């Protein structure tokens, strides 16, 4: 089979690799129908995730068809169409019993990280019964790819960790795909203000269409001052960091209100400075989190009833064999006006 392979920082290759087979009784092998590229894949290519070894097949999102299953798989049979969760979970260990699937003692974030991932013609999924979700008949399979990672990440790591409530003022720093997923799912809680901050005017315009009440271009370095002006110097109830760089984290620290929540989503490849000399007395809650995908069933229902429309995030489509061009497009998102690129088999 063909697959997109990581070959060290800044290097990738579309290569011939052995088709995966069932290794353990709980495995399933999935033929990929649709997959996509995540910002985390770009972090890996930049060398920000040193655990990823040379030769690893990248990708942790997708929808596909069950090709084969191990003897212990009871929920799925060959021919079933499934959503692949970015998080692998056994469902039985002490962390899974707390719905903290991201820290499953025999799973977690494996795909495209410590085992081969989904940017390939086939992928092996451990703990298939708890790491796959059935595709309902007639559902938009491209939209459902967003349930692999981006929607649950924005919702769990941003909206739920930030404890967004009706009437809250929410600032989301970063209007990329994850920030927009946080925006879409935050609307489920009816906040009074949704402020989106980004450097890119095109993404800010998309944010307006998706429901942002205020947008701020941060290219002049004055985003924090403008947020404080909009909130009459009170600050925001929830500040969501959705980029993974120091500048965006600093905006969150500078604008979170007393008693507020700072929810970090971004993947930080470099350290940031936590200003406890200012925040120690402010009763804020700071959260970090890796997505658990425990909310995927609820989000799936919201997609099926059109309360959420994640297909709106798809801006470009490529054949899987053209994944090199897809990476070039996604890696130059500003110039290409790219949000999510969809790869089809």
C-alpha positions in Angstrom: 0.0 0.0 0.0 1.0 3.7 -0.3 1.4 5.9 2.8 2.7 9.3 3.9 5.9 8.7 5.9 7.7 11.0 8.3 11.5 11.0 7.5 12.8 13.4 10.1 12.2 17.1 10.7 11.1 18.8 7.5 11.0 15.6 5.5 8.1 13.5 4.3 7.7 10.8 1.6 4.8 9.1 -0.2 6.1 5.5 0.0 5.2 1.9 -0.6 4.7 0.2 2.7 3.4 -3.3 3.8 -0.4 -3.4 4.2 -1.1 -3.8 8.0 -2.6 -7.0 9.4 -4.4 -7.8 12.6 -1.8 -8.3 15.3 -4.0 -8.7 18.4 -7.5 -10.1 18.9 -8.8 -6.6 19.6 -7.5 -5.1 16.4 -9.3 -4.1 13.2 -7.7 -3.1 9.9 -9.5 -0.3 8.1 -9.4 0.7 4.4 -9.3 4.5 4.4 -12.0 6.3 2.5 -11.3 9.9 3.7 -8.5 11.3 5.8 -7.2 14.8 6.5 -4.1 16.7 7.8 -4.0 18.2 11.3 -1.9 21.1 12.6 -0.3 18.5 14.9 1.1 16.8 11.8 2.8 20.0 10.9 4.2 20.2 14.4 5.6 16.7 13.9 7.2 17.7 10.6 8.7 20.7 12.3 10.3 18.4 14.9 8.2 19.6 17.8 7.1 16.0 18.7 10.4 14.1 19.2 8.6 10.8 20.1 7.7 10.4 16.5 10.3 8.2 14.8 11.8 8.3 11.3 9.6 6.0 9.2 6.3 6.6 11.0 3.2 6.8 8.9 1.5 10.1 9.9 -2.2 10.9 10.4 -4.8 10.2 13.2 -8.1 11.1 11.5 -10.3 9.3 9.1 -13.4 7.4 7.9 -13.1 4.0 6.4 -14.4 0.5 5.8 -13.6 -2.4 8.1 -11.4 -4.8 6.1 -10.6 -7.4 8.8 -11.0 -7.8 12.6 -9.5 -9.8 15.4 -11.3 -12.6 17.1 -12.2 -10.5 20.1 -13.8 -7.6 18.2 -17.6 -7.8 18.7 -19.0 -4.5 17.6 -17.8 -4.3 14.0 -17.5 -6.7 11.0 -15.8 -6.4 7.6 -17.7 -4.0 5.4 -18.9 -1.7 8.2 -18.1 2.0 7.6 -16.5 3.6 10.7 -15.2 6.8 12.1 -11.6 6.4 13.4 -11.0 8.1 16.7 -7.7 9.9 17.1 -7.5 8.4 20.6 -7.1 4.6 21.1 -8.7 3.3 24.3 -9.1 -0.1 25.9 -12.2 1.1 27.8 -11.2 -1.0 30.9 -8.1 0.5 32.6 -8.3 2.9 35.5 -7.9 6.0 33.3 -10.5 4.8 30.7 -13.0 4.2 33.6 -12.6 7.9 34.4 -13.3 8.7 30.7 -9.7 9.9 30.4 -9.1 7.9 27.2 -6.2 10.1 26.2 -4.2 8.4 29.0 -5.4 4.8 28.4 -2.7 2.6 29.9 -2.7 0.6 26.6 -3.6 3.4 24.2 -4.0 7.2 24.2 -2.6 9.1 21.2 -1.0 6.3 19.3 -2.0 6.8 15.6 0.6 8.8 13.7 2.5 9.2 16.9 3.9 5.9 18.3 2.2 3.6 15.8 1.4 4.0 12.1 -1.5 6.3 11.3 -4.3 7.1 8.8 -2.6 8.9 6.0 -2.4 5.6 4.1 -4.5 3.3 2.1 -5.0 1.0 5.2 -4.5 1.4 9.0 -4.5 -1.0 11.9 -6.7 0.2 14.9 -6.0 -1.3 18.3 -8.9 -1.8 20.7 -11.3 -1.4 17.8 -14.5 -1.8 19.8 -13.7 1.3 21.8 -11.8 3.3 19.2 -14.2 3.2 16.2 -17.7 4.6 15.8 -20.3 3.4 13.3 -21.1 5.7 10.4 -24.9 6.1 10.3 -26.5 5.3 6.9 -26.6 8.3 4.6 -24.3 10.5 6.7 -21.8 12.8 5.1 -18.6 10.9 5.5 -16.4 14.0 4.9 -18.1 15.8 7.7 -17.7 12.9 10.0 -13.9 13.0 9.5 -14.1 16.1 11.7 -15.3 13.9 14.6 -12.0 12.0 14.6 -10.2 14.9 16.3 -11.0 18.5 15.5 -14.5 18.8 16.9 -13.9 16.9 20.1 -10.6 18.7 20.6 -12.2 22.1 20.3 -15.1 21.1 22.5 -13.4 19.2 25.2 -10.1 21.0 25.5 -11.5 24.5 24.9 -15.2 24.7 25.7 -15.6 22.1 28.4 -12.3 22.8 30.1 -13.1 26.5 29.9 -16.5 25.9 31.5 -18.3 28.1 29.0 -21.7 29.1 30.3 -24.7 31.0 29.0 -23.9 34.7 29.0 -20.1 34.3 29.2 -17.7 36.4 27.2 -15.3 34.1 25.4 -12.1 35.0 23.5 -10.6 32.4 21.2 -7.0 33.1 20.2 -6.5 31.5 16.8 -9.0 31.2 14.1 -7.5 28.1 12.5 -9.5 24.8 12.3 -9.2 24.1 16.0 -10.2 27.6 17.0 -13.2 27.5 14.6 -14.2 24.1 16.1 -14.1 25.7 19.5 -16.2 28.6 18.2 -18.8 26.2 16.6 -19.2 24.2 19.8 -19.1 27.1 22.2 -22.2 28.4 20.5 -24.1 25.4 21.9 -23.8 27.2 25.3 -25.1 30.6 24.2 -22.3 32.8 25.4 -23.0 36.5 25.1 -19.8 37.4 23.2 -17.5 35.3 21.1 -14.3 37.2 20.3 -12.0 35.6 17.7 -8.4 36.8 17.4 -6.1 36.0 14.5 -3.5 37.5 12.2 -5.3 36.5 9.0 -8.2 38.6 7.7 -9.7 35.7 5.7 -9.9 33.5 8.7 -11.5 36.3 10.7 -14.1 36.7 8.0 -14.8 33.0 8.2 -15.1 33.4 12.0 -17.8 36.1 11.4 -19.7 33.7 9.2 -19.4 31.0 11.8 -20.9 33.2 14.6 -18.2 35.3 16.1 -19.6 38.5 17.5 -16.3 40.4 17.4 -13.1 39.8 15.5 -9.6 41.2 16.2 -6.6 41.2 13.9 -3.6 40.8 16.2 -0.9 41.7 13.6 -0.4 45.1 15.3 0.4 43.6 18.7 -2.6 45.3 20.4 -5.1 42.4 20.6 -5.0 42.4 24.4 -5.7 46.1 24.6 -8.6 45.8 22.2 -10.1 42.8 24.1 -9.9 44.8 27.4 -11.5 47.8 25.6 -14.4 45.6 24.3 -15.0 44.2 27.8 -14.7 47.6 29.6 -11.5 46.5 31.2 -13.1 43.5 32.9 -11.5 40.9 30.7 -13.1 37.7 29.4 -14.7 34.9 31.3 -13.0 32.3 29.2 -9.8 32.7 27.2 -9.1 29.7 24.8 -5.6 29.4 23.4 -5.8 27.6 20.0 -2.4 28.2 18.4 0.4 26.9 20.6 2.8 29.8 20.6 3.9 32.3 23.3 2.2 35.3 21.8 -1.3 33.7 21.8 -0.8 32.3 25.3 0.2 35.8 26.5 -3.0 37.3 25.1 -5.0 34.8 27.2 -3.0 35.6 30.3 -3.4 39.4 29.8 -7.2 39.3 29.2 -8.7 36.6 31.4 -11.0 38.1 34.0 -10.8 37.5 37.7 -12.4 34.2 38.4 -12.1 33.3 34.7 -10.8 30.2 32.9 -7.8 29.9 30.6 -8.1 26.8 28.5 -5.1 25.8 26.5 -5.6 23.7 23.4 -2.5 24.6 21.3 0.4 22.2 20.9 3.4 24.1 22.4 6.7 23.1 20.8 8.5 25.8 22.9 8.1 26.9 26.5 6.0 29.9 27.5 6.2 32.2 30.5 3.4 31.9 33.1 3.0 35.3 34.8 2.1 34.1 38.2 3.3 37.5 39.6 0.1 38.9 38.1 -2.2 35.9 38.2 -1.6 34.4 41.6 -4.4 36.5 43.2 -6.9 36.4 40.4 -8.8 33.2 41.1 -8.3 32.0 37.6 -8.4 28.3 36.5 -5.7 27.2 34.0 -6.3 23.9 32.2 -4.3 21.8 29.8 -5.7 18.8 28.1 -5.2 16.1 25.5 -8.5 15.3 23.8 -10.3 12.2 25.2 -13.0 11.9 22.5 -15.4 10.9 25.2 -17.9 13.4 23.7 -17.8 11.9 20.2 -21.2 10.2 20.4 -22.9 13.5 21.5 -21.1 15.5 18.8 -22.1 12.9 16.2 -25.8 13.4 17.1 -25.3 17.2 16.8 -23.8 16.7 13.3 -26.6 14.4 12.2 -29.2 16.9 13.3 -27.3 19.8 11.7 -26.8 21.6 15.0 -23.1 21.4 14.0 -22.0 21.6 10.4 -18.3 20.7 10.4 -18.3 20.2 6.6 -18.0 24.0 6.5 -14.4 23.7 7.6 -13.4 21.9 4.4 -11.8 24.2 1.9 -9.8 21.9 -0.3 -10.1 18.4 -1.6 -7.4 16.1 -3.0 -6.9 12.5 -3.9 -5.0 10.5 -1.3 -2.2 10.0 -3.9 -1.9 13.8 -4.1 -1.1 14.1 -0.4 2.1 16.0 -1.1 0.2 18.8 -2.7 -2.3 18.7 0.1 0.5 19.2 2.7 1.9 22.1 0.6 -1.5 23.7 0.6 -2.2 23.1 4.3 1.3 24.2 5.2 0.7 27.5 3.4 -2.8 28.0 4.8 -2.8 31.8 4.8 -1.8 32.1 1.2 -4.0 29.2 0.1 -7.0 30.3 2.3 -7.0 26.7 3.6 -8.8 25.4 6.7 -9.2 21.6 6.4 -8.0 19.7 3.4 -9.9 16.5 2.6 -8.1 13.5 1.1 -10.2 10.8 -0.6 -9.2 7.4 -1.6 
